[in-house]
């Protein structure tokens, strides 16, 4: 999560040849303590493509040393999701190891996914079947990638190279069940979140009035579940992000072709404060903060940015943004330096309906940037085309691809170079998208939080780029904390990490 795209600012500054006072984040590249001989098992995604709430998913892993002895045997590990699924940290002595088994199960111990072993029937479904070897040699913490395959009802453990006792597969006789499609949908402000993994409570009553209840973890999007045909009445309950909903249906009211949605609506929370801390040998040290102020109508009024200045022990005001509204519409954002002097602005022009920004003009001291925006809607996604012109006559083209409310791809090109990116997101709430705080790149639009990116550059490259995003969230689905790690783009060497703490 970031309030402005620093990589494109880097490219833009090369094009227009300026050193701007406008800065969203300052980073001190200080040596960071190492978490030696520590790793996490990482899954890029789960093979059915759905997003899962990890509160009911666990990894069961066996790790052997170079003597083929178990150092961990069917160890149960928590799983978290940050765009990728990662286990809790594992710390071992230095040495050579291999992962010999990995099974992902739910709270009822039913096997959901498994990493196939070499020479098994399922081994061809992954690029690297088990065993996967690795070495711990007093280096920093790292993520060890492993691939898994979904375990279907008809699958056998032997197909994956495991013993029958290793798997617990839930068999379903479809003749005894009714199929029902369920989906969680929650509106936060004006934005709909419909790819939300959540826990449903399913209840059914038989003809004698006997109640049976079960908690079922459902992936984001539409889920197909099975209800016993012996039931005469069914109830579905959802509780997510402080929203509760329920639905009760008699058997004759259920249609297998209908998607039943549960959810509700809630107002977005107001972000009040961000505090940044750079990780040093002395621990996390304050390096910046951002304070958000609102008017009585809940509109963003002013943002104050504070940075660490070497000659002062405390954080000092660096600059501010002041938001100006015309006819209840944001029309201009003024830039004020630390002395209270007006130094620039961002001016916004909307389409006739007032729903989309079609022009922007940014003035920063004596530098002027104009942007023309065009919106296109091919099947399955949206595209925003930006055309920038700068006061020195240079130009830049920038394109964003939007899927599901998130920028998934972008590219920028200019006579001096270019860059492109691929982006992944979690399923939680990005507070920026609800705050109406546009910038020259419209980088605050994604409705979810950025958790992974792959960047390529031509021409000049940045000295550091983020490569790891680790979030913790509150019960309302908002980030409480983000630890962002940066690396050298050329050699991949870890440089530093910054923790941001969010207050609402």
C-alpha positions in Angstrom: 0.0 0.0 0.0 1.5 3.3 -1.1 0.1 6.8 -1.6 2.2 7.4 -4.7 4.2 5.3 -7.2 7.9 6.0 -6.4 9.2 4.1 -9.4 7.3 6.2 -11.9 8.3 9.4 -10.0 11.9 8.3 -10.5 11.3 7.9 -14.2 9.4 11.2 -14.4 12.2 13.1 -12.6 14.7 11.9 -15.1 12.4 13.1 -18.0 11.8 16.6 -16.6 15.2 16.9 -14.9 14.0 18.2 -11.5 14.6 17.5 -7.9 11.2 18.0 -6.3 10.4 19.0 -2.8 7.3 16.7 -2.9 8.3 13.4 -1.2 6.0 10.7 0.0 8.5 8.5 1.8 12.1 8.8 3.0 14.3 5.8 3.6 17.5 5.4 5.5 19.5 2.5 4.0 21.0 1.3 7.3 22.1 -2.3 8.0 19.3 -4.5 9.2 19.7 -7.3 11.8 19.4 -10.8 10.3 17.0 -13.6 11.2 19.6 -16.3 10.5 18.7 -19.8 9.5 15.1 -19.0 9.4 12.6 -19.6 6.5 9.0 -19.8 5.6 7.4 -22.2 3.1 5.7 -20.1 0.4 2.9 -20.9 -2.0 2.5 -18.4 -4.9 -1.2 -19.3 -5.1 -3.6 -22.1 -4.5 -4.3 -24.2 -7.6 -8.0 -23.4 -8.0 -7.3 -19.7 -8.3 -9.5 -18.7 -5.3 -8.5 -16.6 -2.4 -8.8 -18.4 1.0 -9.2 -17.0 4.5 -6.3 -18.7 6.3 -7.9 -18.8 9.7 -8.9 -22.4 8.9 -5.9 -23.6 6.9 -2.8 -25.3 8.2 0.3 -26.7 6.7 1.6 -30.1 7.9 5.3 -30.5 6.9 8.1 -33.0 7.3 11.7 -31.9 6.9 14.7 -34.2 6.8 18.4 -33.5 7.2 21.2 -34.7 5.0 21.3 -38.0 7.0 17.6 -38.6 6.0 16.5 -38.1 9.6 13.3 -36.2 10.4 14.0 -32.9 12.0 10.3 -31.9 11.8 7.7 -34.7 11.4 4.2 -33.7 10.2 4.7 -30.4 12.0 1.5 -28.3 12.0 2.1 -24.7 11.0 -0.1 -21.6 10.7 -0.6 -20.1 7.3 -1.0 -16.4 6.5 -1.8 -14.6 3.3 -0.1 -11.6 1.8 -0.8 -12.1 -1.8 1.1 -15.3 -1.4 0.4 -18.0 1.2 3.3 -18.4 3.7 3.7 -20.6 6.8 4.9 -19.3 10.1 8.7 -19.0 10.5 10.8 -22.2 10.8 14.2 -21.9 12.5 16.8 -24.7 12.2 20.5 -25.2 12.7 22.8 -24.5 9.8 22.9 -27.4 7.4 21.4 -29.2 4.3 17.7 -30.1 4.4 14.8 -31.3 2.2 11.1 -31.0 2.5 9.8 -34.5 2.1 6.1 -33.9 2.6 3.7 -31.0 2.7 -0.1 -31.2 3.1 -2.5 -28.3 3.5 -5.6 -29.1 5.6 -8.4 -27.4 7.4 -9.4 -27.2 11.0 -11.2 -30.6 10.7 -7.9 -32.1 9.3 -9.5 -32.8 5.9 -6.8 -32.6 3.2 -7.3 -29.7 0.8 -4.0 -29.5 -1.1 -0.7 -31.5 -1.2 2.7 -31.2 -2.7 3.2 -34.2 -4.9 6.3 -36.3 -4.6 8.6 -37.2 -7.5 7.5 -40.2 -9.6 3.9 -40.0 -8.3 0.9 -39.8 -10.7 0.4 -36.1 -9.7 4.1 -35.1 -10.0 3.6 -33.9 -13.6 1.2 -31.2 -12.4 3.9 -29.1 -10.7 7.3 -27.9 -11.9 9.2 -29.1 -8.9 7.8 -32.1 -7.0 9.1 -33.2 -3.6 11.7 -33.7 -2.3 12.9 -30.0 -2.4 16.4 -29.5 -1.0 17.7 -26.3 0.5 20.6 -25.1 2.6 20.7 -22.9 5.7 24.1 -21.2 6.0 23.7 -18.2 8.4 21.9 -16.1 5.9 18.9 -13.8 6.3 15.3 -15.1 6.5 13.9 -16.3 3.1 10.8 -17.8 1.6 11.1 -21.3 0.1 8.6 -21.8 -2.8 6.7 -25.1 -3.0 3.8 -26.0 -5.3 0.7 -27.9 -4.3 -2.2 -29.6 -6.1 -5.8 -29.5 -5.1 -7.0 -32.8 -3.6 -10.3 -33.9 -5.1 -12.9 -36.2 -3.5 -11.9 -39.0 -5.9 -8.1 -38.6 -5.3 -6.1 -41.1 -3.3 -3.0 -40.4 -1.3 -0.9 -42.8 -3.4 -1.5 -40.5 -6.4 0.6 -37.9 -4.6 3.2 -40.3 -3.3 1.9 -40.4 0.2 0.5 -43.2 2.5 -3.2 -43.6 2.8 -3.0 -42.6 6.5 -1.5 -39.3 5.5 -4.6 -38.0 3.8 -8.1 -37.4 5.2 -10.4 -37.0 2.2 -14.1 -36.0 2.7 -16.2 -38.2 0.4 -19.5 -36.8 -0.9 -22.3 -38.9 -2.3 -24.0 -36.3 -4.5 -27.2 -38.3 -4.5 -27.6 -37.5 -0.8 -26.9 -33.8 -1.1 -28.3 -30.6 -2.6 -25.9 -28.2 -4.3 -26.1 -24.6 -3.2 -24.0 -21.6 -4.5 -23.0 -19.0 -1.9 -21.1 -15.8 -2.1 -20.1 -13.1 0.4 -20.6 -9.5 -0.9 -19.9 -6.4 1.2 -20.2 -2.8 0.1 -17.8 -0.4 1.8 -18.7 3.1 1.0 -19.2 3.1 -2.8 -17.0 0.1 -3.4 -18.2 -3.5 -3.6 -16.0 -6.3 -2.3 -17.2 -9.6 -3.8 -14.0 -11.8 -3.7 -13.9 -12.2 0.1 -13.0 -15.5 1.7 -15.0 -16.0 4.8 -16.4 -18.4 7.4 -20.1 -19.4 7.0 -22.1 -21.1 9.6 -24.4 -23.7 7.9 -27.4 -25.0 9.8 -30.1 -27.5 8.8 -33.1 -29.0 10.4 -34.5 -32.5 9.6 -38.2 -33.5 9.6 -38.0 -34.2 13.3 -36.7 -30.7 14.0 -33.2 -31.9 14.9 -30.6 -29.2 14.3 -27.2 -29.8 12.8 -24.6 -27.0 12.5 -21.3 -26.7 10.8 -18.7 -23.9 10.2 -17.5 -23.9 6.6 -14.6 -21.9 5.2 -15.4 -20.6 1.8 -13.1 -19.1 -0.8 -13.6 -15.7 -2.4 -16.2 -15.5 -5.1 -18.9 -18.0 -5.8 -18.7 -21.3 -3.8 -20.6 -24.5 -4.4 -21.5 -26.3 -1.1 -23.5 -29.5 -0.4 -26.5 -29.7 2.0 -28.0 -33.0 3.1 -31.2 -33.8 1.3 -32.6 -35.1 4.7 -33.0 -31.4 5.7 -36.3 -29.6 5.4 -34.9 -26.1 6.3 -31.5 -24.5 6.0 -29.9 -21.4 7.3 -26.7 -19.6 6.3 -24.9 -17.1 8.6 -22.0 -14.8 7.8 -19.9 -12.5 10.0 -17.1 -10.6 8.3 -15.5 -7.2 8.8 -18.1 -6.3 11.4 -21.0 -7.1 9.1 -23.4 -9.9 10.0 -26.1 -11.4 7.7 -28.2 -14.6 7.6 -30.6 -16.3 5.2 -33.1 -19.1 6.0 -34.6 -21.2 3.2 -37.0 -24.2 3.1 -35.9 -27.1 0.9 -38.5 -26.2 -1.8 -37.1 -22.7 -2.0 -33.6 -23.7 -3.0 -32.6 -23.6 -6.7 -29.2 -25.1 -7.7 -28.8 -22.4 -10.4 -29.1 -19.4 -8.1 -26.2 -17.7 -6.4 -27.3 -16.7 -2.9 -25.4 -13.7 -1.5 -24.9 -12.7 2.1 -23.3 -9.5 3.3 -24.2 -5.9 3.8 -22.9 -2.4 3.7 -20.7 -0.3 6.0 -19.1 3.1 6.0 -15.3 3.3 5.3 -13.0 4.0 8.2 -11.0 7.2 8.2 -7.3 6.9 8.2 -5.9 9.4 10.7 -2.2 8.6 11.1 0.6 6.7 9.5 3.9 6.2 11.3 7.0 4.9 9.5 9.9 3.1 11.2 13.2 2.1 9.5 14.7 -1.2 10.7 18.3 -0.6 11.9 20.7 -2.5 14.2 19.0 -0.7 17.1 15.6 -2.0 16.0 12.8 0.0 14.4 13.6 3.8 14.5 11.1 6.6 13.6 11.7 7.8 10.1 8.4 9.6 9.1 4.7 10.1 9.7 1.7 11.3 7.8 -1.3 13.0 9.5 -4.7 13.1 7.8 -7.3 15.7 8.7 -11.0 15.8 7.7 -13.7 18.5 7.5 -17.0 18.1 9.3 -18.5 16.4 6.2 -15.8 13.7 6.4 -13.9 15.0 3.3 -10.1 15.0 3.4 -9.0 18.5 4.3 -5.2 18.4 4.8 -2.3 15.9 4.8 0.8 16.8 6.7 4.0 14.9 6.0 6.8 14.6 8.5 10.4 13.4 7.9 13.5 12.6 9.9 16.0 15.4 9.5 19.6 14.6 10.6 20.1 17.8 12.7 16.9 17.1 14.7 16.1 14.2 17.1 12.4 14.4 16.4 10.4 14.2 13.1 9.9 17.6 11.4 7.1 18.9 9.1 8.3 18.5 5.5 5.3 19.7 3.5 1.5 19.6 3.4 -1.4 19.0 0.9 -4.5 21.2 1.3 -7.7 19.9 -0.4 -10.0 22.4 -2.1 -13.6 21.6 -3.0 -15.9 23.3 -5.5 -19.6 22.4 -5.5 -18.9 19.5 -3.2 -16.3 18.2 -5.7 -12.5 18.0 -5.1 -11.1 20.5 -7.6 -7.5 21.3 -6.4 -4.8 20.1 -4.0 -2.4 22.9 -2.9 1.2 22.1 -1.9 2.6 23.9 1.1 6.2 23.7 2.2 7.5 23.5 5.8 7.6 27.3 6.0 3.9 27.6 5.2 4.6 28.9 1.7 2.5 27.9 -1.3 4.8 26.0 -3.8 2.5 24.2 -6.2 -0.8 22.4 -6.8 -2.6 19.6 -8.5 -5.6 20.8 -10.5 -8.4 18.3 -11.5 -10.8 18.4 -14.5 -13.7 15.9 -14.6 -15.9 14.5 -17.4 -19.4 15.9 -18.0 -20.9 13.4 -15.5 -18.3 14.3 -12.8 -17.4 10.7 -12.4 -13.9 10.5 -13.9 -10.8 12.7 -14.0 -9.9 13.5 -17.6 -7.2 16.2 -17.1 -4.7 17.0 -14.4 -2.2 19.9 -14.1 0.5 19.7 -11.5 2.7 22.7 -10.7 5.7 22.1 -8.4 7.8 25.3 -8.0 8.7 26.2 -11.6 8.0 22.7 -13.1 4.6 22.1 -14.8 3.2 18.6 -15.7 0.0 18.2 -17.7 -1.9 14.9 -18.0 -4.6 13.9 -20.4 -6.6 10.7 -19.4 -8.6 8.4 -21.6 -10.7 5.5 -20.3 -11.4 2.3 -22.3 -13.5 -0.8 -21.3 -12.5 -3.9 -23.3 -14.2 -7.2 -22.2 -13.1 -8.2 -18.8 -11.0 -5.2 -17.8 -10.6 -1.4 -17.9 -7.7 0.6 -19.2 -6.6 4.1 -18.4 -4.3 5.8 -20.9 -2.3 8.8 -19.6 -0.5 11.3 -21.8 2.0 13.5 -19.9 3.6 16.7 -21.2 6.3 18.5 -19.2 7.5 22.1 -19.1 10.7 21.2 -21.0 8.8 19.7 -23.9 9.3 16.1 -23.1 6.4 13.6 -23.0 5.5 10.3 -21.4 2.8 7.7 -22.1 1.5 5.6 -19.2 -1.1 2.8 -19.3 -2.9 1.1 -16.5 -4.9 -2.2 -16.8 -7.6 -2.5 -14.1 -9.2 -5.9 -13.2 -11.6 -6.3 -10.3 -10.9 -2.8 -9.0 -7.2 -3.2 -8.9 -4.3 -2.1 -11.2 -2.9 -5.4 -12.3 -0.5 -4.2 -15.0 1.0 -0.9 -16.1 3.7 0.4 -18.4 5.3 3.8 -19.1 7.4 4.9 -22.0 9.3 8.0 -22.9 12.2 9.0 -25.2 14.6 8.4 -22.2 13.4 5.0 -21.1 10.5 3.1 -19.7 9.2 0.6 -17.2 6.4 -1.9 -16.7 4.9 -3.8 -13.8 2.7 -6.7 -12.8 0.9 -6.5 -9.5 -0.9 -8.8 -7.0 -3.3 -7.8 -4.2 -4.8 -9.3 -1.0 -8.5 -9.4 -0.4 -8.7 -6.8 2.3 -9.6 -3.1 2.3 -7.2 -0.5 1.0 -8.1 2.7 3.0 -6.6 5.0 0.4 -9.2 4.1 -2.2 -12.0 5.5 0.1 -10.3 8.8 0.8 -10.6 10.6 -2.5 -6.9 11.5 -2.6 -5.8 11.4 -6.3 -2.3 12.0 -7.5 -0.7 12.5 -10.9 -0.6 8.7 -11.4 -4.0 7.8 -9.8 -2.0 5.2 -7.8 -4.5 5.2 -4.9 -7.4 3.6 -6.9 -6.9 -0.1 -6.1 -9.5 -1.4 -3.7 -7.2 -4.0 -2.2 -3.7 -3.8 -0.8 -0.6 -4.4 -2.9 1.3 -7.5 -1.8 3.6 -8.4 -4.8 5.0 -6.7 -7.8 7.3 -7.6 -10.7 9.0 -4.6 -12.4 11.1 -4.3 -15.5 13.1 -1.2 -16.6 14.7 0.2 -19.7 17.2 3.0 -19.4 17.7 4.1 -15.9 16.8 1.9 -12.9 16.0 2.7 -9.3 18.6 2.2 -6.5 16.1 0.2 -4.4 12.7 -1.4 -5.0 10.2 -3.1 -2.7 10.0 -6.9 -3.0 8.1 -8.1 0.1 4.9 -6.8 1.7 3.8 -8.2 5.0 0.5 -7.0 6.5 -1.4 -7.5 9.7 -5.1 -6.5 9.7 -7.8 -5.4 12.1 -11.2 -7.1 12.5 -12.7 -4.7 10.0 -10.4 -5.8 7.2 -8.0 -2.7 7.3 -4.2 -2.9 7.6 -2.8 -2.3 11.0 0.8 -2.7 10.1 2.9 -3.1 6.9 6.5 -4.3 6.8 7.9 -3.5 3.4 11.3 -4.9 2.4 13.5 -3.3 -0.3 16.2 -4.8 -2.5 18.9 -3.9 -5.0 17.2 -4.3 -8.4 20.3 -5.5 -10.1 21.5 -8.2 -7.7 18.5 -8.9 -5.5 20.4 -8.1 -2.3 18.3 -7.0 0.6 18.8 -3.4 1.5 16.4 -2.3 4.2 12.8 -2.6 5.5 10.3 0.0 6.7 7.4 -0.7 9.1 4.3 1.5 8.7 1.7 1.5 11.5 -1.9 2.7 10.6 -4.3 4.4 13.0 -7.9 5.1 12.2 
